[in-house]
Amino acid sequence: MKSVKTDTTITMPRSHSKKSSGLLRQMGKRLDLYLMLLLPVTWYLVFHYAPLYGLQIAFKNFNPAKGILGSSWEGFSHFERFFNSYYFWRLLWNTLSINLFSLLLAFPIPILLALIINEIRNKTFSKWLQNITYIPHFISVVVIVGILNVFLSPHTGPVNLLIEAFGGTPIRFLEEAGWFKTIFISSNIWQNMGWQSIIYIAALSGVNPHLYEAAKMDGASRLRRIWHISLPGIAPVVIILLILDIGHFMNVGFEKILLMQNNLNLESSDVISTFVYTTGILKGEYSYTAAIGLFNSIINLLLLLLVNRIARKTSETSLW
């Protein structure tokens, strides 16, 4: 028995060393690919994981002169201050409502656009439509907001001139809180729908064309072919992108909201990301806004885990 035990202890490290040497040998065969992967991995480590060390300032009274370790410990006082503040529910509702309406309205439109482009038989018109819808994505956010200011101007804007031509009164779209979310979401749809449809168009190109021919032989209409062939063919891609979108559900377009924001529409435009900027960067309350940012990230993480779990149970597609 002793000799058997001795043999086992000797062979185990050898098998482990064989596996590790086999892995190293395989990595050596694809060394060029691993070297290409080195740069993005380094970028994530430096800019995404290394800053996690600074999260502890959310539980401290951070003083730049004393540094992170030298600052006094505060515990959960910053979280309590935020939860008990009068603007907590306003910030939370604005952030959630903008993202929820964007998810319900903006997410399906690139799918519909991809289906329309896929069904167009005239290739020239199809390419023209793709190019027209792609162009707004490459326009700067500053330029987009400038275009909105010009078109929605209460005095010289084409929209208000058209309203006056029909006997209406000019509307101050960018100065009324009730219009902010509508303008923000609709302009986002116009700006991003063409770019976001690219991945769906690529997924549709991978659907077996013989399925469409067989369905046409069976007498299926175009809508039936879309419903029973096109949509199931891109369903895994739709689920993955939906999970990824919900993973940053609490992150609103910070730059665009900040550029569109003013004192008159602040009731609808003030979200967590803009509040963190104005309070943390401009006013220097680093620990307080770090706690708010941590709260925001935790909600994103919980939503990601929840949606991924639901997707894994209801379908065969999930992130992990």
Helices and strands as residue ranges (DSSP letters): H 2-29, H 31-44, I 45-49, G 50-59, E 60-63, H 67-70, E 71-73, H 77-83, H 88-106, H 108-119, H 123-134, G 135-138, H 141-151, H 158-165, G 173-175, H 177-205, H 209-217, H 222-225, I 226-230, H 231-247, H 254-260, H 266-269, H 272-276, I 277-282, H 286-314
